[in-house]
Amino acid sequence: MVLLHGAAGTRLSWPAQARRLPGCCVYALDLPGHGKSGGEPCHSISDYTRQVLTWMEALDLQRAIFVGHSMGSAVAMQAAVTAPDRVAALVLVGSASMLKVNPALMALAASPETYLQAVERIVAWSYGRQAPPRLVELARRRMAETPQAVLLRDLQACDEFDMRGRLGEIEAPTLVVCGDDDRMTPLAGAQALADGLARARLEVAAGAGHMLMLEQPLAFAALLERFIRDGAGI
């Protein structure tokens, strides 16, 4: 299983319960320019996808379940289109077939002077109203450590992503997961995504926001385990 984080995230965007899923070999990646990975952040979802596939080749990792959150879900879908033989199944968290970015947020992220305002806005929109304040504060501190150029490139890559015309090419069994309090990628987009995929089902996390895997780590890990146990859930 390969875990792909969202914009300006790292492997720590995934809870320990997912990174250490019992009975499963899990790789939690830091995408280029993120976390402990060197290099520059990519300019597009396609570029990130090529990097992930190159990494798989280096490890001689033939197939995997791709679990992607937000921007990471776009990378997972792109991999399913461009290298379907590498993708055993998909888990798409906080996702949609398009990931358009709020123009005001993009403008804040584009300037070093207003970058931290963008961080504040992202964190405020990313967590459900029931999220523990300490979890939200930790997320704020981690994102504030991310270089401004990384966040900006990630948002630009998300804004350009559009899989609407290619969903029919994705044949991998897919689990779409969305919080009903997700203000970044609302439930309607997740439902449309699931409806547009040939072998998908939607799970709704009650009371959770965009970062549902951190807000409800035990429930999220249970979803992953059930998806695997049921033969990729379809």
C-alpha positions as CSV (number, residue, x, y, z in Angstrom):
1,M,0.0,0.0,0.0
2,V,1.4,3.4,-1.0
3,L,0.1,6.5,1.0
4,L,0.2,9.8,-0.9
5,H,-0.3,13.0,1.1
6,G,-2.0,16.2,0.0
7,A,-0.7,19.7,-0.8
8,A,2.1,20.9,1.5
9,G,1.8,17.6,3.4
10,T,4.2,14.9,4.4
11,R,4.0,11.2,5.4
12,L,2.8,12.5,8.8
13,S,-0.4,13.6,7.2
14,W,-1.3,9.9,7.7
15,P,-2.0,8.6,11.2
16,A,0.2,5.9,12.7
17,Q,-2.8,3.5,12.5
18,A,-2.7,3.8,8.7
19,R,1.1,3.8,8.3
20,R,1.4,0.7,10.5
21,L,-1.6,-1.2,9.2
22,P,-1.4,-4.8,10.5
23,G,-0.7,-7.4,7.9
24,C,0.1,-4.9,5.1
25,C,3.4,-3.6,3.7
26,V,2.8,0.2,3.8
27,Y,4.9,2.9,2.2
28,A,4.2,6.4,3.4
29,L,5.9,8.8,0.9
30,D,7.2,12.3,1.3
31,L,6.7,13.6,-2.3
32,P,9.6,15.5,-3.9
33,G,10.4,18.7,-2.0
34,H,8.2,17.6,1.0
35,G,9.2,16.4,4.4
36,K,12.4,14.5,4.3
37,S,12.5,14.2,0.5
38,G,15.0,16.4,-1.3
39,G,14.6,18.1,-4.6
40,E,12.1,20.6,-5.8
41,P,8.3,20.2,-5.7
42,C,6.8,19.2,-9.0
43,H,4.8,21.6,-11.2
44,S,1.9,19.2,-12.1
45,I,0.1,16.1,-11.0
46,S,1.5,14.3,-14.0
47,D,5.1,15.1,-12.8
48,Y,4.3,13.9,-9.3
49,T,2.9,10.7,-10.8
50,R,6.0,10.1,-12.9
51,Q,8.1,10.5,-9.7
52,V,6.1,8.0,-7.8
53,L,6.2,5.4,-10.7
54,T,9.9,5.9,-11.0
55,W,10.3,5.2,-7.2
56,M,8.2,2.0,-7.6
57,E,10.5,0.9,-10.4
58,A,13.6,1.5,-8.2
59,L,12.1,-0.7,-5.5
60,D,10.9,-3.3,-8.0
61,L,7.4,-2.7,-6.6
62,Q,5.1,-4.1,-9.3
63,R,1.6,-3.3,-8.0
64,A,0.2,-1.5,-5.0
65,I,-3.0,-0.1,-3.6
66,F,-2.7,3.6,-3.9
67,V,-4.2,5.6,-1.0
68,G,-4.3,9.3,-1.8
69,H,-5.5,12.3,0.1
70,S,-6.6,15.5,-1.8
71,M,-3.6,16.2,-4.1
72,G,-2.4,12.7,-3.4
73,S,-5.7,11.3,-4.7
74,A,-5.1,13.2,-7.9
75,V,-1.7,11.5,-8.2
76,A,-3.4,8.1,-7.5
77,M,-6.0,8.6,-10.2
78,Q,-3.3,9.8,-12.7
79,A,-1.3,6.6,-12.0
80,A,-4.5,4.5,-12.6
81,V,-4.9,6.1,-16.0
82,T,-1.2,6.1,-17.1
83,A,0.0,2.9,-15.5
84,P,-3.0,0.8,-14.7
85,D,-0.9,-2.4,-14.4
86,R,0.7,-0.8,-11.3
87,V,-2.5,0.0,-9.5
88,A,-4.2,-2.8,-7.7
89,A,-6.9,-0.6,-6.2
90,L,-7.5,3.0,-5.1
91,V,-8.5,4.7,-1.9
92,L,-9.4,8.4,-2.6
93,V,-9.7,10.5,0.5
94,G,-11.0,14.1,0.4
95,S,-11.1,13.9,-3.4
96,A,-13.0,14.9,-6.5
97,S,-12.5,14.7,-10.3
98,M,-11.4,18.4,-10.2
99,L,-9.5,20.1,-7.4
100,K,-10.0,23.8,-8.2
101,V,-8.4,26.1,-5.7
102,N,-10.2,29.2,-4.3
103,P,-8.7,32.2,-6.1
104,A,-8.3,34.2,-2.9
105,L,-6.4,31.4,-1.3
106,M,-4.1,31.1,-4.4
107,A,-3.4,34.8,-4.2
108,L,-2.4,34.6,-0.6
109,A,-0.2,31.6,-1.2
110,A,1.5,33.4,-4.1
111,S,3.2,36.1,-1.9
112,P,5.7,35.5,0.9
113,E,4.1,38.4,2.7
114,T,0.7,36.7,2.9
115,Y,1.8,33.1,2.8
116,L,1.0,32.5,6.5
117,Q,-2.5,33.9,5.9
118,A,-2.9,31.1,3.3
119,V,-1.8,28.6,5.8
120,E,-4.3,29.8,8.4
121,R,-7.1,29.7,5.9
122,I,-6.2,26.2,4.7
123,V,-6.0,24.8,8.3
124,A,-9.3,26.5,9.2
125,W,-11.1,24.9,6.2
126,S,-9.4,21.5,6.5
127,Y,-10.7,20.3,9.8
128,G,-14.2,19.5,10.9
129,R,-15.9,21.5,13.5
130,Q,-15.5,18.6,16.0
131,A,-11.8,18.3,15.5
132,P,-9.7,18.5,18.7
133,P,-8.1,22.0,19.0
134,R,-4.7,20.4,19.8
135,L,-4.8,18.5,16.5
136,V,-5.6,21.7,14.6
137,E,-2.8,23.6,16.2
138,L,-0.3,20.9,15.4
139,A,-1.4,21.0,11.8
140,R,-1.0,24.7,11.8
141,R,2.6,24.5,13.1
142,R,3.6,21.8,10.6
143,M,2.1,23.6,7.6
144,A,3.8,26.9,8.6
145,E,7.2,25.1,8.3
146,T,6.5,24.2,4.7
147,P,8.3,26.6,2.3
148,Q,6.0,29.0,0.5
149,A,7.1,27.8,-3.0
150,V,6.1,24.2,-2.1
151,L,2.5,25.2,-1.1
152,L,2.1,27.5,-4.1
153,R,3.3,24.8,-6.6
154,D,1.0,22.2,-5.0
155,L,-2.0,24.5,-5.2
156,Q,-1.2,25.3,-8.8
157,A,-1.0,21.6,-9.6
158,C,-4.3,20.9,-7.9
159,D,-6.0,23.8,-9.7
160,E,-4.9,22.4,-13.1
161,F,-6.1,18.9,-12.3
162,D,-9.1,17.7,-14.2
163,M,-9.9,14.0,-14.5
164,R,-13.6,14.4,-15.5
165,G,-13.1,13.2,-19.1
166,R,-11.0,10.2,-18.1
167,L,-12.8,8.6,-15.2
168,G,-14.1,5.9,-17.5
169,E,-10.5,4.7,-18.1
170,I,-10.1,3.8,-14.4
171,E,-11.0,0.2,-13.9
172,A,-9.3,-0.4,-10.5
173,P,-11.6,-1.1,-7.5
174,T,-12.0,2.2,-5.7
175,L,-13.0,3.3,-2.2
176,V,-14.0,7.0,-2.1
177,V,-13.9,8.5,1.5
178,C,-15.2,11.9,2.4
179,G,-16.1,13.7,5.6
180,D,-19.6,15.2,5.7
181,D,-18.0,18.4,7.2
182,D,-15.4,18.7,4.4
183,R,-15.2,22.3,3.3
184,M,-12.2,21.8,0.9
185,T,-13.7,19.0,-1.2
186,P,-17.3,18.8,-0.2
187,L,-19.3,15.6,-0.2
188,A,-21.1,16.4,-3.5
189,G,-17.8,16.2,-5.4
190,A,-16.9,12.9,-3.7
191,Q,-20.3,11.5,-4.7
192,A,-19.9,12.6,-8.3
193,L,-16.5,11.0,-8.3
194,A,-17.8,7.7,-7.0
195,D,-20.7,7.8,-9.5
196,G,-18.3,8.4,-12.4
197,L,-16.0,5.4,-11.6
198,A,-16.9,2.0,-12.8
199,R,-16.0,0.1,-9.6
200,A,-16.3,2.5,-6.8
201,R,-18.3,3.0,-3.6
202,L,-18.5,5.9,-1.3
203,E,-18.0,5.9,2.5
204,V,-19.0,9.0,4.4
205,A,-17.3,9.9,7.7
206,A,-19.8,11.6,9.9
207,G,-18.6,14.7,11.7
208,A,-15.2,14.7,9.9
209,G,-13.6,17.3,7.7
210,H,-11.0,17.3,4.9
211,M,-8.4,15.7,7.2
212,L,-10.7,12.9,8.2
213,M,-7.9,10.3,8.5
214,L,-6.3,12.4,11.3
215,E,-9.6,13.4,12.9
216,Q,-10.8,9.8,13.0
217,P,-7.7,7.6,12.7
218,L,-9.2,4.4,14.2
219,A,-12.2,4.5,12.0
220,F,-10.1,5.3,8.9
221,A,-7.7,2.4,9.6
222,A,-10.8,0.1,10.0
223,L,-12.0,1.2,6.5
224,L,-8.7,0.4,5.0
225,E,-8.6,-3.0,6.7
226,R,-12.1,-3.9,5.5
227,F,-11.4,-2.7,2.0
228,I,-8.4,-5.0,1.8
229,R,-10.1,-7.9,3.5
230,D,-13.0,-7.8,1.2
231,G,-10.8,-8.1,-1.9
232,A,-10.4,-4.3,-2.5
233,G,-14.0,-3.7,-1.3
234,I,-15.9,-4.3,-4.5
